[in-house]
């Protein structure tokens, strides 16, 4: 009975809140996006099933070879996009309700997440394409495998994200583990397809193995239960690692660079200490690994225009996703920025050098792509120069149009507060301009000259950065009161 009461309270809190009507439009839009994604998965799944039925002598066995990839993709998808289940615990702590019931109630919320529909719908569409090669027994075993595996993956991703709040190195450990696994598989050191086929064909032949999936789900649920039960105070998840916080204090040598260094240090502290910016920071390694999705396919290595796009994303992806919201990150204390005894140019230059630094680090780490050919390294180098010499300045200029408040205490996944359609539109010129520069050279079979022009434009941007920063500073001065007024409207 108490669970129904708690559920009723949750529904009333969601429908009666002041923000419910404000976010209705965004919810309708996200519902439309979810519906389109649902239809695409149905179509894609049916296409995969039909192709397997046509080209494979044993489509069920071939399908099982990709089972581990499927669940790994779900894990990454849930980790990046699914919100952690939350519950306003404080009002119930003074009531005669067991702590275990509150924790169990919180842990049942992921079972009703709309994302749960997508993996099952995709697999059902595949089985529909294979309906002539599949009997009822195989169908129900596959459905049972997907449901139990998805339950385990769902609660495993939630556990990892909760532990990450306290120990942020967990994210890098998780990402490194996934990357290492795919790397070893890509170069034939291990064979995930063979292992996947062995595991899931055993389940097909002996459905009792599904009990192992249920056991894994129970273990993941128990880990989440123990974590929440032992850290029931929400403050426990907000402290983070004290060593990590204190490590920022070791960056005080940035003060040697004057006010620019001070501003840069404050920007770094903001990135690490706030949930939304920290989520963005965690995405940086993904941009570094972006090339692995394409460089392994020989057909992409012959498409210079596409390689430019990839190169821009590798060294500039984090810069773009973070830089488009410059000034809005400080919306909570923007008035203090305007009234402080500092020059606006120092304030803007700190952001510029921060973008340059992060892009440089990512570019240096990405030099291992020379393994795919010296041309890849040349393209990535020219794109890096263009990013720090041109795109970084364009980002600062575009960011002066930001006037929507952003709450940094909330994560980025499915959080569109402070985000407008213009932010996505502004990404287009940053990625398209280099392609248009290269296009005439590519048409006349002068690819290297086209790459050189892109790099030269980046160098020119670096040489004339002071003058260009003056223009951006003047633009900021003209727009600062409009920005301040917009940031006050929460």
C-alpha positions in Angstrom: 0.0 0.0 0.0 2.9 2.4 0.8 4.3 1.8 -2.7 1.1 3.0 -4.3 1.1 6.1 -2.0 4.7 6.9 -3.0 3.8 6.4 -6.6 0.9 8.8 -6.2 3.1 11.4 -4.6 5.6 11.1 -7.5 2.8 11.6 -10.0 1.5 14.7 -8.2 4.9 16.2 -7.9 5.5 15.8 -11.6 2.1 17.2 -12.7 1.8 20.0 -10.2 5.3 21.5 -10.4 5.8 24.9 -11.8 8.2 23.6 -14.4 5.7 21.0 -15.8 4.0 23.4 -18.2 7.3 25.0 -19.2 8.8 21.7 -20.2 5.7 20.4 -22.0 7.0 21.6 -25.4 10.4 19.9 -24.9 8.7 16.7 -23.8 6.5 16.7 -26.9 9.6 17.2 -29.0 11.5 14.4 -27.2 8.5 12.2 -27.6 8.5 12.8 -31.3 12.3 12.1 -31.5 11.7 8.9 -29.5 9.0 7.8 -31.9 11.2 8.4 -34.9 14.0 6.4 -33.3 11.6 3.6 -32.5 10.4 3.4 -36.1 14.0 3.5 -37.4 15.0 0.6 -35.0 12.0 -1.4 -36.2 12.9 -0.8 -39.9 16.6 -1.4 -39.2 15.9 -4.6 -37.3 13.6 -6.0 -40.0 16.2 -5.2 -42.6 18.9 -7.0 -40.7 16.7 -10.0 -40.2 15.7 -10.1 -43.8 19.3 -9.9 -45.0 20.4 -12.7 -42.6 17.5 -14.8 -43.9 18.7 -14.3 -47.5 22.4 -14.6 -47.2 23.1 -17.0 -44.3 22.8 -20.8 -44.2 22.3 -20.7 -40.5 20.9 -17.2 -39.6 20.2 -18.0 -35.9 23.9 -18.9 -35.3 25.1 -15.9 -37.3 22.8 -13.6 -35.3 24.2 -15.0 -32.0 27.7 -14.0 -33.1 26.7 -10.3 -32.5 25.0 -10.8 -29.1 27.8 -9.4 -27.0 28.1 -6.3 -29.3 24.4 -5.8 -28.9 24.5 -5.7 -25.1 27.7 -3.7 -25.1 26.0 -1.1 -27.3 23.0 -1.0 -24.9 25.4 -0.5 -21.9 27.1 2.5 -23.6 23.7 3.9 -24.7 22.2 3.7 -21.3 25.4 5.0 -19.6 25.5 8.1 -21.8 21.8 8.9 -22.1 19.8 7.4 -19.3 19.2 9.5 -16.3 19.8 8.2 -12.8 16.5 7.4 -11.0 15.9 10.0 -8.3 13.6 10.4 -5.4 12.9 13.2 -2.9 13.7 11.2 0.2 13.8 14.0 2.8 10.0 14.3 3.5 9.7 10.6 4.3 12.6 10.3 6.7 10.5 11.5 9.6 7.7 9.0 8.8 7.4 5.3 9.9 8.7 4.0 6.6 11.5 1.5 6.4 14.6 2.7 4.6 14.7 -0.5 2.6 11.2 0.2 1.1 12.3 3.7 0.0 15.4 2.2 -1.6 13.5 -0.5 -3.3 10.9 2.0 -4.6 13.7 4.1 -6.1 15.2 1.0 -7.7 12.0 -0.1 -9.4 11.7 3.2 -11.3 14.2 2.1 -14.0 11.9 -0.8 -14.9 9.4 1.7 -16.3 11.9 3.8 -18.3 10.8 4.3 -21.9 14.2 3.4 -23.1 13.5 -0.2 -22.2 11.3 -0.5 -25.2 14.1 0.1 -27.8 16.3 -3.0 -27.4 13.4 -5.4 -27.3 11.6 -3.7 -30.3 14.9 -3.9 -32.3 15.2 -7.7 -31.6 11.5 -8.3 -32.3 11.9 -6.7 -35.6 14.9 -8.9 -36.4 13.0 -12.0 -35.5 10.1 -10.8 -37.7 12.6 -10.7 -40.6 13.7 -14.2 -39.7 10.2 -15.7 -39.1 10.6 -18.3 -41.8 13.9 -19.6 -40.3 12.8 -19.4 -36.7 10.5 -21.6 -34.7 8.5 -20.5 -31.6 11.0 -22.1 -29.2 13.9 -20.1 -30.5 11.8 -16.9 -30.6 10.9 -17.1 -26.9 14.4 -18.0 -25.8 15.8 -15.0 -27.7 13.2 -12.7 -26.2 13.9 -14.1 -22.7 17.7 -13.6 -23.3 17.2 -10.0 -24.4 14.9 -9.2 -21.5 17.2 -10.7 -18.8 20.3 -9.3 -20.4 18.8 -5.8 -20.7 17.8 -5.9 -17.0 21.3 -6.7 -16.0 22.8 -4.0 -18.3 20.3 -1.5 -17.1 21.2 -1.8 -13.4 24.9 -2.3 -14.1 25.0 1.1 -15.9 23.1 2.7 -13.0 25.6 1.3 -10.5 28.6 2.5 -12.5 27.1 6.0 -12.8 26.3 6.2 -9.0 29.8 5.1 -8.1 31.2 7.6 -10.6 29.6 10.4 -8.6 31.8 9.5 -5.7 34.8 8.3 -7.6 35.1 10.0 -11.0 38.0 7.8 -12.1 35.4 5.0 -12.5 34.3 6.7 -15.8 37.8 6.5 -17.3 38.3 3.0 -16.0 35.0 2.0 -17.6 35.7 3.7 -20.9 39.3 2.3 -21.0 37.9 -1.2 -20.4 35.4 -0.9 -23.3 38.0 0.6 -25.6 40.6 -2.1 -24.8 38.1 -4.8 -25.4 37.1 -3.4 -28.8 40.8 -2.8 -29.7 41.8 -6.4 -28.8 38.8 -7.7 -30.9 39.6 -5.4 -33.8 43.2 -6.6 -34.2 42.3 -10.3 -33.7 43.9 -10.8 -30.3 40.5 -12.0 -29.0 37.5 -13.1 -30.9 34.3 -11.6 -29.4 32.1 -13.0 -32.2 33.2 -16.6 -31.5 32.8 -16.2 -27.8 29.4 -14.5 -28.3 28.3 -17.4 -30.5 29.5 -20.0 -27.9 27.6 -18.3 -25.1 24.3 -17.5 -26.7 24.0 -20.8 -28.7 24.4 -22.5 -25.4 21.4 -20.5 -24.1 19.4 -21.5 -27.3 20.2 -25.2 -26.7 19.7 -25.1 -23.0 17.2 -22.3 -21.8 18.1 -23.0 -18.1 21.2 -20.9 -18.7 18.7 -17.9 -18.6 18.9 -18.4 -14.9 22.5 -17.1 -15.1 21.1 -13.9 -16.6 18.6 -13.5 -13.8 21.3 -14.1 -11.3 23.4 -11.4 -12.9 20.4 -9.0 -12.7 19.9 -9.9 -9.1 23.5 -9.2 -8.3 23.4 -5.8 -10.1 20.2 -5.0 -8.2 21.8 -6.0 -4.9 24.8 -3.8 -5.5 22.6 -0.8 -6.2 20.6 -1.6 -3.1 23.6 -1.8 -0.9 25.1 1.4 -2.3 21.9 3.4 -1.8 21.1 1.9 1.6 24.6 2.6 3.0 24.7 6.1 1.5 21.2 7.1 2.0 22.1 10.7 2.7 22.3 12.5 -0.6 25.2 14.5 0.5 27.3 11.4 0.4 27.1 11.4 -3.4 28.1 15.1 -3.7 31.4 15.1 -1.9 33.5 13.4 -4.6 37.1 12.5 -4.0 38.8 14.9 -1.7 42.1 14.2 -3.4 40.6 15.1 -6.7 39.3 18.4 -5.4 42.6 19.3 -3.8 44.5 18.4 -6.9 43.1 21.6 -8.5 44.8 23.6 -5.8 48.1 22.4 -7.3 47.3 24.3 -10.4 47.8 27.6 -8.7 50.9 28.2 -10.8 48.4 29.4 -13.4 48.3 32.6 -11.4 51.7 33.4 -12.8 50.0 34.2 -16.0 48.1 37.0 -14.3 44.4 37.5 -14.5 44.2 35.2 -17.6 45.6 32.3 -15.5 43.3 33.1 -12.7 40.3 33.0 -15.0 41.5 29.8 -16.6 41.9 28.2 -13.1 38.3 29.2 -12.2 37.1 27.7 -15.5 38.8 24.4 -14.7 37.3 24.3 -11.2 33.9 25.0 -12.7 34.3 22.1 -15.1 35.3 19.6 -12.4 33.0 20.7 -9.5 29.6 21.0 -11.4 27.7 18.0 -12.6 26.7 19.4 -16.0 30.2 20.6 -17.0 31.7 17.5 -15.6 29.5 15.4 -17.8 30.8 17.4 -20.8 34.4 16.8 -19.6 33.8 13.1 -19.5 32.8 13.1 -23.1 36.2 14.4 -24.3 37.8 10.9 -24.5 34.9 9.8 -26.8 35.9 12.5 -29.3 39.5 11.2 -29.2 38.3 7.7 -30.2 35.9 9.1 -32.9 38.3 8.1 -35.7 38.2 4.4 -34.7 34.6 4.2 -36.0 35.7 5.1 -39.5 39.5 4.6 -40.1 39.1 0.8 -39.9 36.9 0.8 -43.0 39.0 1.2 -46.2 36.2 3.0 -48.1 36.3 6.0 -45.7 40.1 6.3 -46.1 39.4 7.3 -49.8 37.0 10.0 -48.9 39.1 13.1 -48.1 36.1 15.3 -47.5 34.7 12.9 -44.9 38.2 12.6 -43.3 38.3 16.4 -42.8 35.0 16.1 -41.0 36.3 13.4 -38.8 39.6 15.3 -38.1 37.6 18.4 -37.1 35.6 16.3 -34.6 38.6 14.6 -33.1 40.5 17.7 -32.0 37.5 20.1 -31.9 34.5 18.0 -30.7 34.9 18.8 -27.1 35.8 22.4 -27.9 32.6 22.8 -29.9 30.2 21.1 -27.4 31.6 23.1 -24.5 32.4 26.4 -26.2 29.0 26.9 -27.7 27.7 27.6 -24.1 30.5 29.9 -23.1 29.2 32.7 -20.8 26.1 30.6 -20.1 28.1 28.3 -17.9 28.6 31.3 -15.6 25.0 32.4 -15.8 24.5 31.9 -12.1 27.1 34.5 -11.2 27.4 36.5 -14.5 26.5 39.7 -12.7 29.6 39.2 -10.5 31.7 38.8 -13.7 30.4 42.2 -15.0 31.0 44.0 -11.7 34.4 42.6 -10.9 37.5 44.7 -11.4 38.8 42.8 -14.4 39.2 43.5 -18.1 36.7 41.7 -20.3 39.5 40.8 -22.8 41.4 38.9 -20.1 38.1 37.1 -19.3 37.6 36.1 -22.9 41.3 35.3 -23.5 41.2 32.8 -20.7 38.4 30.9 -22.4 40.3 31.1 -25.7 43.5 29.6 -24.2 41.5 26.9 -22.4 40.0 25.8 -25.7 43.5 25.8 -27.3 44.9 23.8 -24.4 42.3 21.1 -24.5 42.4 20.8 -28.3 46.2 20.5 -28.2 46.1 17.8 -25.6 43.5 15.8 -27.5 45.4 16.3 -30.8 48.7 15.1 -29.3 46.9 12.0 -28.0 45.4 11.4 -31.4 48.7 11.2 -33.2 48.5 7.4 -32.8 46.2 7.5 -35.9 49.3 7.7 -38.0 49.0 4.0 -37.8 46.4 4.3 -40.5 48.7 6.3 -42.7 50.6 9.6 -42.8 47.8 11.2 -44.7 45.5 10.8 -41.8 48.0 12.5 -39.5 48.4 15.4 -42.0 44.6 15.9 -42.3 44.1 15.8 -38.5 47.0 18.3 -38.1 45.5 20.7 -40.6 42.1 20.4 -38.9 43.7 21.0 -35.5 45.2 24.2 -36.8 41.9 25.3 -38.2 40.1 24.5 -34.9 42.4 26.5 -32.7 42.9 29.3 -35.2 39.4 29.8 -36.6 36.8 27.7 -35.0 37.8 28.7 -31.4 37.3 32.4 -32.3 34.0 31.7 -34.1 32.8 29.9 -31.0 33.6 32.8 -28.7 31.9 35.2 -31.1 28.8 33.0 -31.4 28.7 32.5 -27.6 28.0 36.2 -27.1 24.5 35.4 -28.3 23.8 33.2 -25.3 21.3 34.5 -22.9 19.6 31.4 -21.4 20.3 30.4 -17.8 21.9 27.0 -17.2 21.7 24.9 -14.0 25.1 23.3 -13.7 24.0 21.0 -10.9 22.1 18.8 -13.4 23.6 16.3 -15.8 23.6 16.8 -19.6 21.8 13.6 -20.6 18.3 14.6 -21.9 18.7 18.0 -20.2 17.8 20.7 -22.7 17.5 23.5 -20.1 19.5 26.5 -21.5 19.8 24.8 -24.9 18.3 26.4 -28.0 18.0 25.3 -31.6 20.5 28.0 -32.6 23.2 26.1 -30.7 22.8 23.1 -33.1 22.6 25.4 -36.1 25.8 27.1 -35.2 27.6 23.8 -35.3 27.0 23.7 -39.1 29.4 26.5 -40.2 32.1 25.2 -37.9 32.1 21.8 -39.7 31.1 22.9 -43.2 33.4 25.8 -43.8 36.6 23.7 -44.1 34.7 21.3 -46.4 33.8 24.1 -48.7 37.4 25.4 -48.6 38.7 21.9 -49.6 36.0 21.2 -52.3 37.4 23.2 -55.3 40.9 21.7 -54.7 39.5 18.2 -54.4 37.5 18.6 -57.6 40.8 19.4 -59.5 42.7 16.6 -57.8 44.8 18.9 -55.6 43.9 17.3 -52.2 47.2 18.2 -50.5 46.9 21.8 -51.5 43.4 21.9 -50.1 44.6 20.5 -46.8 47.4 23.1 -46.8 45.0 26.0 -47.3 42.9 24.8 -44.3 46.0 24.7 -42.1 47.2 28.1 -43.4 43.9 29.7 -42.5 44.3 28.3 -39.0 47.8 29.7 -38.7 46.6 33.1 -39.9 43.9 33.0 -37.2 46.6 32.4 -34.6 48.8 35.2 -35.9 45.9 37.7 -35.9 44.2 36.4 -32.8 44.8 39.6 -30.7 42.9 41.7 -33.3 40.2 39.1 -33.6 39.9 38.9 -29.8 39.5 42.7 -29.7 36.5 42.3 -32.1 35.0 39.6 -29.9 35.5 41.6 -26.7 33.8 44.6 -28.3 30.9 42.3 -29.3 30.7 41.0 -25.7 30.6 44.6 -24.3 27.7 45.4 -26.6 25.7 42.3 -25.7 26.6 42.0 -22.0 23.5 43.6 -20.6 21.2 41.5 -22.8 23.0 38.4 -21.7 22.8 39.3 -18.0 19.1 40.0 -18.3 18.5 36.6 -19.9 20.6 34.7 -17.4 18.5 36.1 -14.6 15.3 34.5 -16.0 15.5 31.0 -14.6 
